[in-house]
Amino acid sequence: MISVVIPTFNAQHSLAETLTSLVPAAVEGVVCEVIVADGGSTDRTFDIADGAGAEIVKAPAGRGAQLRAGAERARFPWLLFLNSGTYLDAGWERDAAQHIERVKSGRRKAAAATFRFVLDDEGFGARMAERMAAFRMGLLKLPYGDQGLLLPRTLYDEVGGFGALPLLEDVDLARRLGRRRLAVLNARAVMDGERYRQDRTLTRTARAQACLGLYLAGVPVKAIAAVFGSPQKRVSETIAERRAS
């Protein structure tokens, strides 16, 4: 029923938890394949993905290009795009299956669905990040990539799929889907808090809002990336800092 596509880049510390959250859905037959679309990892990402039985696709670095490459390889009628470092709460497959059934039965027109964003961390910064995600979704219907995105393959193809963008690929696709074709499921997508702590939660939130504001104002994505850097670049910088310490 569902092909799951996970973009990775040096994700050895976060990928296993993401994959583990998919196991119950695979047992139930909801998840039929998992594709790890990698942008040039140099750590144990491949070993973890292979050990879990995932298919590995190598793609140019950049989540947009990786997600697009993973989708091209997918063989099933529904696609679930899920970032490494995000795990889905127990029982998420029931909400997903209900959404799929509503679309298949015609009770709802073809639509994408995302999950409620939760940050696995304590403190004011984490709660602020969650509130900003909820506000952004409620006002603009623009989910974070960290919230996951489930949609029929036909709808994905209809809107042109992910663009090969260095960042904001999630916003770009959501805008092409439009508000009426995006639903929020009750299940939660839980983001690994360590990544936010490393990046300073409030700083990360402020940067995300600045990038979004510039994008909505019409600034080209490449120009935004030149100012704020791509996610892969920030991961590389974090790894370099760890090795130096």
N, C-alpha and C positions, 0 to 999 in steps of 0.2 A: 504493500500500500504506500509506504513512505520511504523515500531515499533521503538520508540525512547527509548533509554536506558540512564539513567542519574545516575552516581555513586554519592553518597552523604556521607558526614560525618560532622555532626553539621553544616548544610548548611542553617539554618533558615534565614540568612541575604541575601542570594543570590539565593535561589531556586525559589522564586516566579517570579522573572524577567525572569529566564530561561523558566519556564513553560508558562508565558504570551506570550513569543515570538512564541510559538507553536500553539497558539489558531487559528490564521487565517488559518494555514495549516490544522488544525483539521476540521474547518468549510468547507474547500474545499475538504475534504476527502483524503488529501495527508497523513496526520498523522492519523493512525487508533488506536494506543494505545501508552501510555507512561508508562514506567516501571522505577521506582526509586529503584535502587539497593543500599541499605544502609549498611554501614560498622560499625554500632554500635552507631548511633547518640544518644545524651542525651538531645538535645534541642527540638525545635518545628518542626523539619524537617518532622516527620511523619504526624503531623497535617496539615502542608502546602500541602504535597503531597496528602493526603487523601482528603482534601478540593478541590483540583484541579481535582479529579477523576483519579489520577494516581494509578497504581498498585504498591504495595510495596513488594520488595523482600529483605529479610535479607541475608547478605553474610558475610564471613570473611573479616575483614578490609584489605584494599589494593585495589587500583583501578582495577588492573588486575583481581583479584578474583571477584570483584563486577561486572565488565563489563561482565565477562564470565557468572556469575549467571544470570544477566539480559538478556543476549542473549539466554540462555537456556530456559527462560520463554517466549520469544517473539514468536508471532504467525503469523507474516506477512512476505512477501518475501523480504523486504528491511529493513535494520537496520541502524539507525542513532545513533551514540554514541556521547553524548554531555555532557561536564562537567557542573556541577552546577557552577554558576558564569559567564557563557558564555550565551549571548543571541544572537539570529540570527536576522539580519536586516530585516525590512519589505520587503516582496517580495521574500524572500529566497526560498519559496516553488516553485516558478516558475522555478528558476534555477535547483532545485532538480528534479522537474518533467520532465524537458527537458533532464537532464542526464539519468534519469530512462528510458524515452522513447527511447533515442538513443541506450541504451543497449538492451532493449526489442525488438526493431525493427531490431537489428543486424547491425545497422550502426556503432556501436562501440562494441568491444569485452567487456566482463564482466570487469568492472573496478570500483574502489572506487573513491569517490570524497570528497574533503575537501573544506573549506571556507577560504577566506582571513582573516588573523588575524589582529584585530584592538584592541588597548587598550584604554579603556574609561578613559583617564587621560591626563593631560597636562604636558609639560616639556620635557626636553632632554631625560631623562631616558625612558619615554614611547615611544618616537619616535625611540630610539635606539633598544628597545625590538622588535618593529614592523619590523625594518629593518633586525634585526638578524633572525626573523622568516621567512621573505621573502627570505633572502639569503639561509637559511637552506633548505627551500622548493625548491628554484630554483636550487641549487647545488646538494642536496642530495635526494630530494623528500622524506623528512622525516617531516611530519606535526606534530605540537604540538597537544596534546589531546584537548587543548583549542580551536583549530580550527574546531572541530567536524570531524566526519568521517562517510560518507554515503556509503554503499556498499550492493550488493545483498547477501542474506543469503547463497546462493550456493557458492559464492566466499569466504565468511567468513569461511564456513565449510571446503572448499577446502584447505585453508592455515592453518587451525588448530585453528582459533580463538585467542582470547586473552589468554596469559599465566598468571598464578597466580603469578605475579611479584610484588614486593613492590614499584617499580617505573620503568619508561622507558617502560611501557607496550605499549605505543603508537608507540615508535620507533621500538620495537620488531615486532609488527604486520606490520608496514609499510615496514620494510625490507623484510618480507616474501611475501608481496604483490608485491614488485618490482616497479621500476620507471615507467614501461610502463602501469601499472594498477592503476595509481594514477593521478587524474585530479584535477585542482583547479577551483572552480566555482567563478563567479563574486561577488556573495553575500558575505557579511562580517559576521564573527563571532566576536562579540564584547565582550571583556573580562572585567569584573568588575575591575576598577582601584584601588579600596580600598584594595583588596587582595595584589596587587603589592606594594602599598604604605606601607602596614603593613610589608611586607617582604623586603622592600627597592628594588626598581625596578632594579637598576644596579647590586645589590648583587644577586638578583634572576636570572637575565639574565646570570651573570657570572657562577653561580652554575649550571644552566641548560646546559651551553656550556661545563663545566667541566665534568658533568655526561655523556653527549653525547660523548665527546672525549674519555673518559675511556671505554665506552661501545664499540665504534667503534674500539678501540685498543685491545678488547678482554677480558677486565676485567669483571668478573662475576657480574651480577646485584646485588646479595646479598652483595658482597663486596663493591660495590658503595653505596648501601643503608646504610651500616654500617658506612661509612664515612660521608655521606651527610644527612642521615635521610630520612624517607619516608614522603610523603605529609601529611598523617594522623598524624604523630608524630609532624610535624610542626604546624598543625592546633591545636592540643591539647596544645602545648606550648603557642600559641597565646592566646587561651582561658584562660589558667592559668594566663598569664600575665595581661589580662584584669581584671580578678577577683581580682588580687592582687593590682591593681592600684586604 
